[in-house]
Amino acid sequence: MAKAIFYHAGCPVCVSAAKDILNLIPENEVEVIHLGADKSKVKDAESAGVKSVPALVLSNGNVLHINFGASIEDLK
């Protein structure tokens, strides 16, 4: 089974959301990617449908945008 992917930019909104996500989803079922630290993953996030972070891409491909920390355009 594919893992869910949680994309964030490291801002306070994102860090808080990451903690909440990891309390809801077992750590072995979600990959956490800090786009501020790993710019090479921005294109992957955008291809998956992420428009802003924090965002959770589910294993079925659905994208859940959580609050608003930063636009994907701001991370390029």
Biopython code that builds the backbone (N, CA, C, O; Angstrom):
import numpy as np
from Bio.PDB.StructureBuilder import StructureBuilder

atoms = [
    (1, "MET", "N", (0.838, -1.184, 0.000)),
    (1, "MET", "CA", (0.000, 0.000, 0.000)),
    (1, "MET", "C", (0.883, 1.246, 0.000)),
    (1, "MET", "O", (1.870, 1.310, 0.733)),
    (2, "ALA", "N", (0.533, 2.224, -0.811)),
    (2, "ALA", "CA", (1.291, 3.477, -0.868)),
    (2, "ALA", "C", (1.046, 4.298, 0.392)),
    (2, "ALA", "O", (-0.036, 4.268, 0.978)),
    (3, "LYS", "N", (2.070, 5.025, 0.785)),
    (3, "LYS", "CA", (1.956, 5.906, 1.949)),
    (3, "LYS", "C", (1.278, 7.207, 1.558)),
    (3, "LYS", "O", (1.331, 7.631, 0.403)),
    (4, "ALA", "N", (0.644, 7.830, 2.532)),
    (4, "ALA", "CA", (0.192, 9.203, 2.369)),
    (4, "ALA", "C", (1.435, 10.080, 2.464)),
    (4, "ALA", "O", (2.435, 9.683, 3.061)),
    (5, "ILE", "N", (1.372, 11.269, 1.878)),
    (5, "ILE", "CA", (2.502, 12.193, 1.943)),
    (5, "ILE", "C", (2.007, 13.519, 2.502)),
    (5, "ILE", "O", (1.054, 14.101, 1.985)),
    (6, "PHE", "N", (2.653, 13.989, 3.550)),
    (6, "PHE", "CA", (2.330, 15.280, 4.146)),
    (6, "PHE", "C", (3.412, 16.266, 3.737)),
    (6, "PHE", "O", (4.575, 16.115, 4.108)),
    (7, "TYR", "N", (3.018, 17.288, 2.962)),
    (7, "TYR", "CA", (3.947, 18.312, 2.520)),
    (7, "TYR", "C", (3.784, 19.545, 3.390)),
    (7, "TYR", "O", (2.667, 19.950, 3.710)),
    (8, "HIS", "N", (4.911, 20.138, 3.769)),
    (8, "HIS", "CA", (4.847, 21.372, 4.544)),
    (8, "HIS", "C", (6.073, 22.222, 4.259)),
    (8, "HIS", "O", (7.013, 21.784, 3.596)),
    (9, "ALA", "N", (6.047, 23.464, 4.778)),
    (9, "ALA", "CA", (7.139, 24.406, 4.519)),
    (9, "ALA", "C", (7.898, 24.799, 5.779)),
    (9, "ALA", "O", (8.811, 25.622, 5.718)),
    (10, "GLY", "N", (7.538, 24.227, 6.907)),
    (10, "GLY", "CA", (8.262, 24.512, 8.143)),
    (10, "GLY", "C", (7.724, 25.681, 8.940)),
    (10, "GLY", "O", (8.247, 25.981, 10.014)),
    (11, "CYS", "N", (6.694, 26.351, 8.448)),
    (11, "CYS", "CA", (6.117, 27.485, 9.179)),
    (11, "CYS", "C", (5.350, 26.964, 10.400)),
    (11, "CYS", "O", (5.064, 25.769, 10.479)),
    (12, "PRO", "N", (5.014, 27.840, 11.350)),
    (12, "PRO", "CA", (4.285, 27.385, 12.543)),
    (12, "PRO", "C", (2.977, 26.654, 12.235)),
    (12, "PRO", "O", (2.649, 25.671, 12.898)),
    (13, "VAL", "N", (2.230, 27.126, 11.235)),
    (13, "VAL", "CA", (0.986, 26.453, 10.848)),
    (13, "VAL", "C", (1.283, 25.026, 10.393)),
    (13, "VAL", "O", (0.587, 24.081, 10.766)),
    (14, "CYS", "N", (2.332, 24.891, 9.580)),
    (14, "CYS", "CA", (2.710, 23.580, 9.040)),
    (14, "CYS", "C", (3.209, 22.630, 10.124)),
    (14, "CYS", "O", (2.848, 21.453, 10.141)),
    (15, "VAL", "N", (4.029, 23.139, 11.016)),
    (15, "VAL", "CA", (4.583, 22.301, 12.085)),
    (15, "VAL", "C", (3.462, 21.801, 12.990)),
    (15, "VAL", "O", (3.455, 20.635, 13.386)),
    (16, "SER", "N", (2.524, 22.670, 13.317)),
    (16, "SER", "CA", (1.382, 22.270, 14.136)),
    (16, "SER", "C", (0.547, 21.209, 13.425)),
    (16, "SER", "O", (0.137, 20.225, 14.040)),
    (17, "ALA", "N", (0.295, 21.408, 12.129)),
    (17, "ALA", "CA", (-0.475, 20.427, 11.356)),
    (17, "ALA", "C", (0.256, 19.094, 11.271)),
    (17, "ALA", "O", (-0.371, 18.037, 11.348)),
    (18, "ALA", "N", (1.575, 19.132, 11.113)),
    (18, "ALA", "CA", (2.364, 17.894, 11.050)),
    (18, "ALA", "C", (2.218, 17.093, 12.332)),
    (18, "ALA", "O", (2.045, 15.875, 12.293)),
    (19, "LYS", "N", (2.286, 17.777, 13.466)),
    (19, "LYS", "CA", (2.120, 17.086, 14.752)),
    (19, "LYS", "C", (0.743, 16.449, 14.836)),
    (19, "LYS", "O", (0.609, 15.308, 15.279)),
    (20, "ASP", "N", (-0.283, 17.180, 14.412)),
    (20, "ASP", "CA", (-1.643, 16.639, 14.454)),
    (20, "ASP", "C", (-1.803, 15.446, 13.526)),
    (20, "ASP", "O", (-2.423, 14.449, 13.897)),
    (21, "ILE", "N", (-1.250, 15.537, 12.327)),
    (21, "ILE", "CA", (-1.327, 14.429, 11.366)),
    (21, "ILE", "C", (-0.656, 13.183, 11.939)),
    (21, "ILE", "O", (-1.196, 12.081, 11.847)),
    (22, "LEU", "N", (0.530, 13.367, 12.532)),
    (22, "LEU", "CA", (1.256, 12.212, 13.079)),
    (22, "LEU", "C", (0.571, 11.636, 14.309)),
    (22, "LEU", "O", (0.839, 10.493, 14.680)),
    (23, "ASN", "N", (-0.305, 12.401, 14.948)),
    (23, "ASN", "CA", (-1.110, 11.853, 16.041)),
    (23, "ASN", "C", (-2.290, 11.051, 15.512)),
    (23, "ASN", "O", (-2.828, 10.197, 16.215)),
    (24, "LEU", "N", (-2.696, 11.324, 14.267)),
    (24, "LEU", "CA", (-3.847, 10.642, 13.666)),
    (24, "LEU", "C", (-3.464, 9.445, 12.805)),
    (24, "LEU", "O", (-4.175, 8.441, 12.769)),
    (25, "ILE", "N", (-2.346, 9.559, 12.118)),
    (25, "ILE", "CA", (-1.910, 8.528, 11.182)),
    (25, "ILE", "C", (-0.598, 7.942, 11.688)),
    (25, "ILE", "O", (0.331, 8.690, 11.994)),
    (26, "PRO", "N", (-0.506, 6.626, 11.779)),
    (26, "PRO", "CA", (0.764, 6.027, 12.225)),
    (26, "PRO", "C", (1.932, 6.493, 11.348)),
    (26, "PRO", "O", (1.802, 6.589, 10.128)),
    (27, "GLU", "N", (3.055, 6.776, 11.974)),
    (27, "GLU", "CA", (4.226, 7.322, 11.290)),
    (27, "GLU", "C", (4.703, 6.449, 10.126)),
    (27, "GLU", "O", (5.270, 6.959, 9.160)),
    (28, "ASN", "N", (4.475, 5.145, 10.216)),
    (28, "ASN", "CA", (4.904, 4.255, 9.126)),
    (28, "ASN", "C", (3.949, 4.298, 7.931)),
    (28, "ASN", "O", (4.210, 3.653, 6.916)),
    (29, "GLU", "N", (2.843, 5.049, 8.036)),
    (29, "GLU", "CA", (1.869, 5.147, 6.947)),
    (29, "GLU", "C", (1.862, 6.515, 6.281)),
    (29, "GLU", "O", (1.084, 6.745, 5.356)),
    (30, "VAL", "N", (2.719, 7.432, 6.738)),
    (30, "VAL", "CA", (2.771, 8.770, 6.154)),
    (30, "VAL", "C", (4.223, 9.233, 6.040)),
    (30, "VAL", "O", (5.015, 9.075, 6.969)),
    (31, "GLU", "N", (4.550, 9.801, 4.898)),
    (31, "GLU", "CA", (5.869, 10.383, 4.693)),
    (31, "GLU", "C", (5.728, 11.891, 4.865)),
    (31, "GLU", "O", (4.837, 12.499, 4.272)),
    (32, "VAL", "N", (6.586, 12.492, 5.659)),
    (32, "VAL", "CA", (6.550, 13.930, 5.891)),
    (32, "VAL", "C", (7.679, 14.577, 5.091)),
    (32, "VAL", "O", (8.849, 14.226, 5.245)),
    (33, "ILE", "N", (7.306, 15.530, 4.232)),
    (33, "ILE", "CA", (8.296, 16.198, 3.388)),
    (33, "ILE", "C", (8.256, 17.699, 3.640)),
    (33, "ILE", "O", (7.227, 18.349, 3.453)),
    (34, "HIS", "N", (9.388, 18.234, 4.066)),
    (34, "HIS", "CA", (9.568, 19.660, 4.333)),
    (34, "HIS", "C", (10.057, 20.304, 3.040)),
    (34, "HIS", "O", (11.234, 20.200, 2.696)),
    (35, "LEU", "N", (9.148, 20.972, 2.324)),
    (35, "LEU", "CA", (9.490, 21.550, 1.030)),
    (35, "LEU", "C", (10.444, 22.734, 1.141)),
    (35, "LEU", "O", (11.143, 23.056, 0.180)),
    (36, "GLY", "N", (10.478, 23.377, 2.289)),
    (36, "GLY", "CA", (11.426, 24.456, 2.493)),
    (36, "GLY", "C", (12.851, 23.946, 2.559)),
    (36, "GLY", "O", (13.786, 24.638, 2.156)),
    (37, "ALA", "N", (13.015, 22.743, 3.063)),
    (37, "ALA", "CA", (14.335, 22.131, 3.198)),
    (37, "ALA", "C", (14.715, 21.282, 1.986)),
    (37, "ALA", "O", (15.898, 21.072, 1.719)),
    (38, "ASP", "N", (13.718, 20.797, 1.259)),
    (38, "ASP", "CA", (13.974, 19.927, 0.106)),
    (38, "ASP", "C", (13.204, 20.441, -1.107)),
    (38, "ASP", "O", (12.158, 19.902, -1.469)),
    (39, "LYS", "N", (13.740, 21.494, -1.729)),
    (39, "LYS", "CA", (13.086, 22.140, -2.877)),
    (39, "LYS", "C", (12.911, 21.188, -4.065)),
    (39, "LYS", "O", (12.061, 21.424, -4.924)),
    (40, "SER", "N", (13.704, 20.122, -4.119)),
    (40, "SER", "CA", (13.593, 19.183, -5.232)),
    (40, "SER", "C", (12.248, 18.461, -5.235)),
    (40, "SER", "O", (11.862, 17.889, -6.255)),
    (41, "LYS", "N", (11.535, 18.477, -4.126)),
    (41, "LYS", "CA", (10.243, 17.786, -4.020)),
    (41, "LYS", "C", (9.057, 18.681, -4.377)),
    (41, "LYS", "O", (7.925, 18.203, -4.442)),
    (42, "VAL", "N", (9.305, 19.987, -4.611)),
    (42, "VAL", "CA", (8.211, 20.908, -4.928)),
    (42, "VAL", "C", (7.481, 20.469, -6.191)),
    (42, "VAL", "O", (6.252, 20.504, -6.241)),
    (43, "LYS", "N", (8.219, 20.060, -7.198)),
    (43, "LYS", "CA", (7.604, 19.618, -8.459)),
    (43, "LYS", "C", (6.724, 18.379, -8.228)),
    (43, "LYS", "O", (5.647, 18.266, -8.813)),
    (44, "ASP", "N", (7.187, 17.449, -7.372)),
    (44, "ASP", "CA", (6.392, 16.259, -7.060)),
    (44, "ASP", "C", (5.079, 16.659, -6.383)),
    (44, "ASP", "O", (4.013, 16.137, -6.711)),
    (45, "ALA", "N", (5.174, 17.584, -5.442)),
    (45, "ALA", "CA", (3.980, 18.052, -4.731)),
    (45, "ALA", "C", (3.006, 18.701, -5.706)),
    (45, "ALA", "O", (1.806, 18.432, -5.669)),
    (46, "GLU", "N", (3.527, 19.550, -6.568)),
    (46, "GLU", "CA", (2.691, 20.228, -7.551)),
    (46, "GLU", "C", (2.038, 19.216, -8.497)),
    (46, "GLU", "O", (0.859, 19.352, -8.823)),
    (47, "SER", "N", (2.777, 18.223, -8.932)),
    (47, "SER", "CA", (2.239, 17.182, -9.824)),
    (47, "SER", "C", (1.139, 16.371, -9.149)),
    (47, "SER", "O", (0.229, 15.865, -9.805)),
    (48, "ALA", "N", (1.239, 16.255, -7.824)),
    (48, "ALA", "CA", (0.226, 15.513, -7.069)),
    (48, "ALA", "C", (-1.039, 16.335, -6.842)),
    (48, "ALA", "O", (-2.051, 15.810, -6.378)),
    (49, "GLY", "N", (-0.977, 17.636, -7.173)),
    (49, "GLY", "CA", (-2.159, 18.482, -7.011)),
    (49, "GLY", "C", (-2.093, 19.435, -5.834)),
    (49, "GLY", "O", (-3.080, 20.103, -5.524)),
    (50, "VAL", "N", (-0.952, 19.508, -5.174)),
    (50, "VAL", "CA", (-0.808, 20.402, -4.026)),
    (50, "VAL", "C", (-0.748, 21.842, -4.528)),
    (50, "VAL", "O", (0.068, 22.173, -5.389)),
    (51, "LYS", "N", (-1.613, 22.690, -3.987)),
    (51, "LYS", "CA", (-1.667, 24.111, -4.348)),
    (51, "LYS", "C", (-1.080, 24.992, -3.248)),
    (51, "LYS", "O", (-0.583, 26.086, -3.513)),
    (52, "SER", "N", (-1.143, 24.499, -2.011)),
    (52, "SER", "CA", (-0.606, 25.224, -0.866)),
    (52, "SER", "C", (-0.256, 24.205, 0.215)),
    (52, "SER", "O", (-0.727, 23.068, 0.211)),
    (53, "VAL", "N", (0.576, 24.651, 1.127)),
    (53, "VAL", "CA", (0.949, 23.785, 2.251)),
    (53, "VAL", "C", (0.515, 24.447, 3.547)),
    (53, "VAL", "O", (0.466, 25.674, 3.629)),
    (54, "PRO", "N", (0.202, 23.658, 4.549)),
    (54, "PRO", "CA", (0.330, 22.217, 4.626)),
    (54, "PRO", "C", (-0.749, 21.496, 3.814)),
    (54, "PRO", "O", (-1.877, 21.968, 3.672)),
    (55, "ALA", "N", (-0.359, 20.346, 3.295)),
    (55, "ALA", "CA", (-1.289, 19.529, 2.516)),
    (55, "ALA", "C", (-0.952, 18.058, 2.716)),
    (55, "ALA", "O", (0.211, 17.680, 2.859)),
    (56, "LEU", "N", (-1.984, 17.248, 2.723)),
    (56, "LEU", "CA", (-1.831, 15.806, 2.864)),
    (56, "LEU", "C", (-2.331, 15.149, 1.582)),
    (56, "LEU", "O", (-3.494, 15.303, 1.209)),
    (57, "VAL", "N", (-1.449, 14.417, 0.914)),
    (57, "VAL", "CA", (-1.828, 13.660, -0.271)),
    (57, "VAL", "C", (-2.070, 12.225, 0.190)),
    (57, "VAL", "O", (-1.153, 11.537, 0.640)),
    (58, "LEU", "N", (-3.311, 11.794, 0.070)),
    (58, "LEU", "CA", (-3.683, 10.454, 0.524)),
    (58, "LEU", "C", (-3.181, 9.399, -0.454)),
    (58, "LEU", "O", (-2.851, 9.705, -1.600)),
    (59, "SER", "N", (-3.129, 8.171, 0.005)),
    (59, "SER", "CA", (-2.626, 7.086, -0.841)),
    (59, "SER", "C", (-3.483, 6.879, -2.092)),
    (59, "SER", "O", (-3.007, 6.310, -3.075)),
    (60, "ASN", "N", (-4.735, 7.330, -2.071)),
    (60, "ASN", "CA", (-5.595, 7.211, -3.254)),
    (60, "ASN", "C", (-5.460, 8.405, -4.195)),
    (60, "ASN", "O", (-6.140, 8.465, -5.219)),
    (61, "GLY", "N", (-4.582, 9.363, -3.853)),
    (61, "GLY", "CA", (-4.338, 10.511, -4.712)),
    (61, "GLY", "C", (-5.114, 11.763, -4.356)),
    (61, "GLY", "O", (-4.837, 12.835, -4.894)),
    (62, "ASN", "N", (-6.082, 11.648, -3.458)),
    (62, "ASN", "CA", (-6.823, 12.837, -3.037)),
    (62, "ASN", "C", (-5.901, 13.762, -2.246)),
    (62, "ASN", "O", (-5.059, 13.304, -1.474)),
    (63, "VAL", "N", (-6.071, 15.070, -2.449)),
    (63, "VAL", "CA", (-5.254, 16.069, -1.761)),
    (63, "VAL", "C", (-6.120, 16.818, -0.767)),
    (63, "VAL", "O", (-7.160, 17.369, -1.127)),
    (64, "LEU", "N", (-5.686, 16.834, 0.491)),
    (64, "LEU", "CA", (-6.367, 17.593, 1.528)),
    (64, "LEU", "C", (-5.507, 18.803, 1.874)),
    (64, "LEU", "O", (-4.427, 18.662, 2.447)),
    (65, "HIS", "N", (-5.988, 19.988, 1.524)),
    (65, "HIS", "CA", (-5.275, 21.215, 1.870)),
    (65, "HIS", "C", (-5.721, 21.614, 3.275)),
    (65, "HIS", "O", (-6.912, 21.774, 3.541)),
    (66, "ILE", "N", (-4.758, 21.770, 4.158)),
    (66, "ILE", "CA", (-5.029, 22.010, 5.571)),
    (66, "ILE", "C", (-4.622, 23.442, 5.907)),
    (66, "ILE", "O", (-3.440, 23.782, 5.870)),
    (67, "ASN", "N", (-5.614, 24.285, 6.237)),
    (67, "ASN", "CA", (-5.328, 25.682, 6.571)),
    (67, "ASN", "C", (-4.582, 26.321, 5.402)),
    (67, "ASN", "O", (-4.739, 25.874, 4.266)),
    (68, "PHE", "N", (-3.789, 27.335, 5.645)),
    (68, "PHE", "CA", (-2.988, 27.929, 4.586)),
    (68, "PHE", "C", (-1.717, 28.483, 5.196)),
    (68, "PHE", "O", (-1.751, 29.435, 5.975)),
    (69, "GLY", "N", (-0.598, 27.881, 4.836)),
    (69, "GLY", "CA", (0.683, 28.340, 5.334)),
    (69, "GLY", "C", (1.461, 29.059, 4.244)),
    (69, "GLY", "O", (1.999, 30.142, 4.474)),
    (70, "ALA", "N", (1.523, 28.459, 3.052)),
    (70, "ALA", "CA", (2.247, 29.058, 1.933)),
    (70, "ALA", "C", (1.735, 28.462, 0.627)),
    (70, "ALA", "O", (1.370, 27.288, 0.567)),
    (71, "SER", "N", (1.714, 29.272, -0.399)),
    (71, "SER", "CA", (1.356, 28.813, -1.733)),
    (71, "SER", "C", (2.508, 27.969, -2.287)),
    (71, "SER", "O", (3.670, 28.210, -1.960)),
    (72, "ILE", "N", (2.188, 26.997, -3.113)),
    (72, "ILE", "CA", (3.236, 26.193, -3.755)),
    (72, "ILE", "C", (4.102, 27.097, -4.625)),
    (72, "ILE", "O", (5.292, 26.829, -4.795)),
    (73, "GLU", "N", (3.531, 28.154, -5.174)),
    (73, "GLU", "CA", (4.287, 29.104, -5.987)),
    (73, "GLU", "C", (5.363, 29.806, -5.152)),
    (73, "GLU", "O", (6.447, 30.097, -5.656)),
    (74, "ASP", "N", (5.068, 30.075, -3.888)),
    (74, "ASP", "CA", (6.032, 30.725, -2.997)),
    (74, "ASP", "C", (7.229, 29.839, -2.680)),
    (74, "ASP", "O", (8.281, 30.332, -2.273)),
    (75, "LEU", "N", (7.070, 28.535, -2.867)),
    (75, "LEU", "CA", (8.135, 27.591, -2.513)),
    (75, "LEU", "C", (9.077, 27.289, -3.679)),
    (75, "LEU", "O", (10.110, 26.645, -3.497)),
    (76, "LYS", "N", (8.720, 27.752, -4.859)),
    (76, "LYS", "CA", (9.565, 27.479, -6.041)),
    (76, "LYS", "C", (10.829, 28.306, -6.025)),
    (76, "LYS", "O", (11.647, 28.201, -6.938)),
]
sb = StructureBuilder()
sb.init_structure("model")
sb.init_model(0)
sb.init_chain("A")
sb.init_seg("    ")
for serial, (resi, resn, name, xyz) in enumerate(atoms, 1):
    if name == "N":
        sb.init_residue(resn, " ", resi, " ")
    sb.init_atom(name, np.array(xyz, "f"), 0.0, 1.0, " ", f" {name:<3s}", serial, name[0])
structure = sb.get_structure()
